[in-house]
Amino acid sequence: MPMDTTNFPIESLRAESTPFYYYDLHLLDATLDKMKESSSFPGFHIHYAVKANSNPEILKRIAASGIGADTVSLGEIRAAIAAGFPAAKIVFAGVGKTDEEIAAAIEYEIGCFNAESDEEVGVIEEIAKSLGKKAPVALRINPEIDAHTHHYITTGLAENKFGIAMSLMPDVVEHCVNSEWIEFKGFHFHIGSQITDMTPYRILCEKINILQEEYPDLAIPTINVGGGLGIDYDNPEDHPIPDFDEFFNIFKNNLHLRPSQQLHFELGRALVAQCGTLITRVTFVKKGVNKQFVIVDGGMNALLRPALYQAHHKIENITSESEKTEVYDVAGPICESSDVFGENVQLPVTHRGDLIAIRSAGAYGEAMASSYNSRPIPVSKFSR
């Protein structure tokens, strides 16, 4: 079975209005436990990237595990605090922080801003001064590493809307260190997303080691290496939890931390992707000239990733009892040609009314859902 149906049997699924997101909270808890076990090294701190999934139930579950939050808007900061994340464990990233967001984050006394330009540092400094409070700031540096993922989710190159180029870094460091209203917290890096080859992380460690050698007299309390750890979209049942041991050992064995220096991580997809499944119902099986199309009632408004950057999700028919399989294109109802979840998908013989499970949808699924075509945003249901 593609999910734990002990407390949420298929017959109950049939009775629900579709589409909806189903979250396996038992898998989420197991993932968090394994992540904490694998990262239990001195100075290692984990933040959950709220942008992956900001469902309140999910946030509360993660906050209860004791880790921090990585946020990219004031809305995410407020959602994190409401869920129980301590403000001191919240970091605030993003290239477009508004004055209102910066002021509110300072008043909340969040743990750190991840600043992405010298101009941003200047604005934070000005607002901090007006509030009479020092602002904790780390600088997001682009280490010029190609993570070899989709170009929409590669972020560590020299010329990018995110971060500060290595060549521009010295002046921004000097700005922070000499400011009366900035508390320099260190360096932040994020090289991309859905990274499954650990080589880019080894290269990142080497670059950080060299960078630290260039600043032997500078106090650098924190190194933040971001996140980006990928998951297995092809075989979610075989690999429901990422290889956290390999990931964290890369940094333990290759990054030369200074005494008492703290190492921070920002994991999103790796924590929540596999626990979420989009459940949608077949409205029609359309026979074309050379193809068959399974049309479902959930579309790109419910799960945007395939339309946005050709993301792959495993697709299953969880109610067909047929032992025979056929090949289908699985598409949604939205009036866009890109509203396709998968092409040439092999499924059991499928009929109107069958339930289709689109797996590994716990990250950037519900969080990116919209009401396009005036369709309702899918509701959420949980294992207990």
C-alpha positions as CSV (number, residue, x, y, z in Angstrom):
1,M,0.0,0.0,0.0
2,P,1.3,3.5,-0.7
3,M,0.4,4.8,2.7
4,D,-0.5,3.6,6.3
5,T,-4.1,2.7,6.1
6,T,-4.3,1.2,9.5
7,N,-6.1,4.3,10.9
8,F,-7.3,5.6,7.6
9,P,-8.6,2.7,5.5
10,I,-9.2,2.8,1.8
11,E,-13.0,2.7,2.3
12,S,-12.7,5.9,4.3
13,L,-10.7,7.5,1.6
14,R,-13.4,6.6,-0.9
15,A,-15.9,8.5,1.2
16,E,-13.9,11.7,1.3
17,S,-14.4,14.6,-1.2
18,T,-11.3,14.9,-3.4
19,P,-8.7,16.2,-3.9
20,F,-7.1,16.4,-0.5
21,Y,-3.7,16.0,1.0
22,Y,-3.1,13.0,3.3
23,Y,-0.3,13.2,5.8
24,D,1.2,10.2,7.5
25,L,2.2,11.7,10.8
26,H,3.8,8.5,11.9
27,L,6.3,8.8,9.0
28,L,6.9,12.4,9.9
29,D,7.7,11.6,13.5
30,A,10.0,8.7,12.3
31,T,11.8,11.1,9.9
32,L,12.3,13.8,12.6
33,D,13.6,11.1,15.0
34,K,16.1,9.9,12.5
35,M,17.2,13.4,11.6
36,K,17.9,14.2,15.2
37,E,19.8,11.0,15.8
38,S,22.0,11.5,12.7
39,S,22.7,15.2,13.5
40,S,23.6,14.6,17.2
41,F,27.1,16.1,16.9
42,P,28.4,19.0,19.1
43,G,27.3,22.4,17.7
44,F,24.9,21.0,15.0
45,H,21.5,22.8,14.9
46,I,18.6,22.1,12.5
47,H,16.0,24.6,11.3
48,Y,12.9,23.5,9.4
49,A,12.3,25.4,6.1
50,V,8.7,26.5,6.6
51,K,8.3,27.3,2.9
52,A,8.2,23.5,2.2
53,N,4.9,23.1,4.1
54,S,3.3,25.5,6.5
55,N,0.3,23.5,7.4
56,P,-0.3,24.3,11.1
57,E,-0.6,20.7,12.2
58,I,2.7,19.9,10.5
59,L,4.4,23.0,12.0
60,K,3.2,22.1,15.5
61,R,4.5,18.5,15.1
62,I,7.9,19.8,13.9
63,A,8.2,22.5,16.6
64,A,7.5,19.9,19.3
65,S,10.6,18.0,18.1
66,G,12.7,20.9,19.4
67,I,14.3,22.2,16.2
68,G,14.3,25.7,14.9
69,A,12.6,27.3,11.9
70,D,13.9,28.8,8.6
71,T,11.5,31.5,7.3
72,V,11.2,33.7,4.3
73,S,8.4,36.1,5.2
74,L,6.7,37.7,8.2
75,G,3.8,35.4,7.6
76,E,6.1,32.4,8.1
77,I,7.6,33.9,11.2
78,R,4.2,34.4,12.7
79,A,3.1,30.9,11.7
80,A,6.3,29.4,13.2
81,I,5.8,31.3,16.5
82,A,2.1,30.3,16.6
83,A,3.2,26.7,16.2
84,G,5.6,26.8,19.1
85,F,9.0,27.6,17.5
86,P,11.0,29.9,19.9
87,A,11.8,33.2,18.3
88,A,15.4,32.7,19.2
89,K,15.5,29.6,16.9
90,I,14.0,31.4,13.9
91,V,16.2,32.6,11.0
92,F,14.8,35.0,8.4
93,A,16.0,34.6,4.8
94,G,14.8,35.9,1.5
95,V,15.8,38.6,-1.0
96,G,12.8,40.9,-0.7
97,K,12.3,41.6,3.0
98,T,10.2,44.7,3.5
99,D,10.7,47.3,6.1
100,E,7.7,46.1,8.0
101,E,9.0,42.5,8.0
102,I,12.4,43.6,9.2
103,A,11.0,45.7,12.0
104,A,8.7,43.0,13.2
105,A,11.5,40.4,13.1
106,I,13.7,42.6,15.2
107,E,10.8,43.2,17.7
108,Y,10.2,39.4,17.9
109,E,14.0,39.1,18.6
110,I,14.5,36.3,16.1
111,G,17.7,34.4,16.1
112,C,19.2,35.7,12.9
113,F,18.6,37.5,9.6
114,N,20.2,35.9,6.6
115,A,21.1,39.0,4.6
116,E,21.4,38.8,0.8
117,S,23.0,42.2,-0.2
118,D,24.9,45.1,1.2
119,E,21.9,47.3,0.6
120,E,19.8,44.9,2.8
121,V,22.4,45.1,5.5
122,G,22.1,48.9,5.4
123,V,18.3,48.8,5.7
124,I,18.4,46.4,8.6
125,E,21.0,48.6,10.3
126,E,18.8,51.7,9.8
127,I,15.7,50.0,11.2
128,A,17.5,48.5,14.1
129,K,18.9,51.9,15.0
130,S,15.4,53.4,14.9
131,L,14.2,50.7,17.3
132,G,17.2,51.0,19.5
133,K,17.9,47.3,19.1
134,K,20.9,45.4,17.6
135,A,20.0,43.1,14.8
136,P,21.7,39.7,14.4
137,V,22.9,39.2,10.8
138,A,24.6,36.5,8.9
139,L,25.6,37.0,5.3
140,R,24.3,34.7,2.6
141,I,27.3,34.0,0.3
142,N,27.2,32.4,-3.1
143,P,30.0,29.9,-3.1
144,E,29.9,29.4,-6.9
145,I,28.9,25.8,-6.8
146,D,26.6,24.2,-9.4
147,A,24.4,21.7,-7.6
148,H,23.3,20.2,-10.9
149,T,19.6,20.4,-10.2
150,H,16.8,22.1,-12.2
151,H,17.9,25.7,-13.0
152,Y,14.8,27.0,-11.1
153,I,16.2,25.5,-7.8
154,T,19.9,26.0,-8.2
155,T,20.9,29.0,-6.0
156,G,24.6,28.9,-5.3
157,L,26.0,30.3,-8.5
158,A,27.9,33.6,-8.6
159,E,25.3,35.6,-10.4
160,N,21.9,35.0,-8.9
161,K,19.1,36.9,-7.3
162,F,20.0,35.1,-4.1
163,G,23.0,35.9,-2.0
164,I,26.2,37.9,-2.3
165,A,28.9,37.1,-4.8
166,M,32.3,36.0,-3.3
167,S,34.0,39.0,-5.0
168,L,31.6,41.5,-3.2
169,M,31.8,39.8,0.1
170,P,34.7,41.6,1.8
171,D,33.0,45.0,1.7
172,V,29.8,43.6,3.1
173,V,31.7,41.8,5.9
174,E,33.4,45.1,6.8
175,H,30.0,46.9,6.8
176,C,28.6,44.4,9.3
177,V,31.6,44.2,11.6
178,N,31.9,48.0,11.9
179,S,28.2,48.7,12.4
180,E,27.0,49.7,15.9
181,W,23.6,48.2,15.2
182,I,24.5,44.9,13.5
183,E,25.6,41.8,15.4
184,F,27.6,39.8,12.9
185,K,26.6,36.1,13.3
186,G,28.6,34.5,10.4
187,F,28.1,33.1,7.0
188,H,25.1,31.4,5.3
189,F,25.1,29.3,2.2
190,H,22.5,27.5,0.2
191,I,23.5,25.9,-3.1
192,G,20.2,24.5,-4.3
193,S,17.4,22.0,-3.8
194,Q,16.7,18.3,-4.4
195,I,20.4,17.4,-4.2
196,T,21.0,13.7,-4.2
197,D,24.7,13.6,-5.1
198,M,26.7,14.5,-2.0
199,T,29.6,15.9,-4.1
200,P,28.4,19.5,-4.1
201,Y,28.3,19.4,-0.3
202,R,31.9,18.2,-0.1
203,I,32.9,21.1,-2.4
204,L,30.9,23.5,-0.2
205,C,32.9,22.3,2.9
206,E,36.2,22.9,1.0
207,K,35.1,26.4,0.0
208,I,34.0,27.3,3.6
209,N,37.3,26.0,4.9
210,I,39.2,28.2,2.5
211,L,37.0,31.2,3.3
212,Q,37.5,30.8,7.1
213,E,41.3,30.7,6.5
214,E,41.0,34.1,4.8
215,Y,39.5,35.6,7.9
216,P,41.7,34.2,10.7
217,D,41.0,37.2,13.1
218,L,37.3,37.6,12.4
219,A,34.9,36.1,15.0
220,I,32.5,33.9,13.0
221,P,30.1,32.4,15.6
222,T,27.9,30.5,13.1
223,I,28.2,28.7,9.7
224,N,24.9,28.0,8.1
225,V,25.1,25.5,5.2
226,G,21.4,25.7,4.2
227,G,19.5,22.6,3.1
228,G,18.7,21.1,-0.2
229,L,18.9,17.4,0.7
230,G,16.8,15.5,-1.9
231,I,14.5,12.6,-1.6
232,D,13.6,9.5,-3.7
233,Y,10.6,10.5,-5.8
234,D,10.8,7.3,-7.8
235,N,10.7,4.8,-4.9
236,P,9.1,6.5,-1.9
237,E,8.2,3.2,-0.2
238,D,11.8,1.9,-0.5
239,H,13.3,5.1,0.8
240,P,10.7,6.9,2.9
241,I,13.5,8.6,5.0
242,P,16.5,10.3,3.4
243,D,20.1,9.1,4.2
244,F,20.6,11.6,7.0
245,D,23.7,9.7,8.2
246,E,25.5,10.3,4.9
247,F,24.4,13.9,4.8
248,F,25.5,15.0,8.2
249,N,28.7,13.0,8.2
250,I,29.8,14.9,5.1
251,F,29.9,18.0,7.2
252,K,31.3,16.4,10.3
253,N,34.2,14.8,8.4
254,N,34.9,17.6,5.9
255,L,34.1,21.0,7.5
256,H,36.8,22.4,9.8
257,L,34.7,24.2,12.4
258,R,36.5,26.5,14.8
259,P,36.3,25.8,18.6
260,S,32.7,26.6,19.8
261,Q,31.6,27.5,16.3
262,Q,27.9,26.5,15.6
263,L,26.8,24.8,12.4
264,H,23.3,25.3,11.2
265,F,21.2,23.5,8.7
266,E,17.9,24.4,7.0
267,L,16.0,21.2,5.9
268,G,12.6,21.3,4.4
269,R,11.8,18.8,1.7
270,A,13.8,16.1,3.3
271,L,11.6,16.3,6.4
272,V,8.1,16.5,5.0
273,A,8.0,15.4,1.4
274,Q,7.5,11.7,1.8
275,C,4.8,12.0,4.5
276,G,2.4,13.8,2.1
277,T,0.2,12.3,-0.7
278,L,-2.2,14.1,-2.9
279,I,-5.4,12.0,-3.2
280,T,-7.4,12.7,-6.3
281,R,-10.3,11.0,-8.1
282,V,-10.6,9.9,-11.7
283,T,-13.4,11.9,-13.4
284,F,-12.8,10.5,-16.9
285,V,-10.7,8.0,-18.8
286,K,-10.3,9.5,-22.2
287,K,-9.3,7.5,-25.2
288,G,-7.3,9.4,-27.8
289,V,-5.9,8.4,-31.2
290,N,-2.6,7.0,-29.8
291,K,-2.9,7.6,-26.0
292,Q,-5.2,7.2,-23.1
293,F,-5.7,10.0,-20.6
294,V,-6.7,9.7,-17.0
295,I,-8.4,13.0,-16.1
296,V,-8.4,13.6,-12.3
297,D,-10.2,16.2,-10.2
298,G,-7.0,17.6,-8.7
299,G,-4.9,19.8,-11.0
300,M,-1.9,22.1,-11.0
301,N,-3.7,24.4,-8.6
302,A,-3.4,21.5,-6.1
303,L,0.1,20.4,-7.0
304,L,2.1,22.9,-9.1
305,R,5.5,21.2,-9.2
306,P,5.1,19.1,-12.3
307,A,3.7,22.1,-14.3
308,L,6.2,24.6,-12.9
309,Y,9.5,22.7,-13.4
310,Q,8.6,19.2,-14.8
311,A,8.9,17.6,-11.4
312,H,8.3,13.9,-11.2
313,H,6.0,12.2,-8.7
314,K,5.2,8.5,-8.4
315,I,1.5,8.0,-9.4
316,E,-0.5,5.1,-8.2
317,N,-4.1,3.9,-8.5
318,I,-4.9,2.8,-5.0
319,T,-8.4,1.4,-5.6
320,S,-8.2,-0.6,-8.8
321,E,-8.4,-4.3,-8.3
322,S,-7.3,-5.2,-11.8
323,E,-4.1,-7.2,-12.3
324,K,-3.8,-6.0,-15.8
325,T,-1.9,-2.7,-16.5
326,E,-2.2,0.0,-19.2
327,V,-0.3,3.1,-20.0
328,Y,-1.9,6.5,-19.4
329,D,-1.1,10.2,-19.3
330,V,-2.4,11.5,-16.0
331,A,-3.8,15.1,-16.3
332,G,-5.8,17.5,-14.3
333,P,-8.9,19.7,-15.1
334,I,-7.2,23.1,-15.3
335,C,-7.4,25.0,-18.6
336,E,-3.7,24.8,-19.2
337,S,-1.8,22.3,-21.4
338,S,0.9,22.1,-18.7
339,D,-1.6,20.6,-16.2
340,V,-0.2,17.1,-16.5
341,F,1.1,15.1,-13.6
342,G,2.7,12.3,-15.6
343,E,3.1,11.0,-19.1
344,N,3.2,7.3,-20.1
345,V,2.4,6.2,-16.6
346,Q,1.8,2.5,-16.1
347,L,-1.3,1.9,-13.9
348,P,-3.7,-0.9,-13.2
349,V,-6.6,-0.7,-15.6
350,T,-8.3,2.5,-14.4
351,H,-11.9,3.6,-14.4
352,R,-14.0,6.6,-13.5
353,G,-14.2,7.0,-9.7
354,D,-10.8,5.3,-9.0
355,L,-8.6,7.1,-6.5
356,I,-5.2,8.2,-7.7
357,A,-2.4,8.8,-5.2
358,I,0.4,11.3,-6.2
359,R,3.2,10.5,-3.8
360,S,6.0,12.5,-2.2
361,A,3.8,15.6,-2.2
362,G,4.4,16.8,1.4
363,A,6.8,19.5,0.3
364,Y,5.9,22.3,-2.0
365,G,2.5,20.8,-2.6
366,E,-0.1,22.3,-0.3
367,A,2.2,25.2,0.3
368,M,2.1,26.2,-3.3
369,A,-1.6,25.4,-3.9
370,S,-3.9,28.1,-5.3
371,S,-7.5,28.8,-6.3
372,Y,-6.7,29.1,-10.0
373,N,-9.8,28.5,-12.1
374,S,-11.7,29.4,-8.9
375,R,-11.1,25.9,-7.6
376,P,-10.9,25.3,-3.9
377,I,-7.5,24.6,-2.3
378,P,-7.3,21.0,-1.1
379,V,-8.1,20.3,2.5
380,S,-5.7,18.2,4.7
381,K,-6.3,14.9,6.5
382,F,-3.9,13.1,8.8
383,S,-3.1,9.7,10.1
384,R,-3.5,9.4,13.9
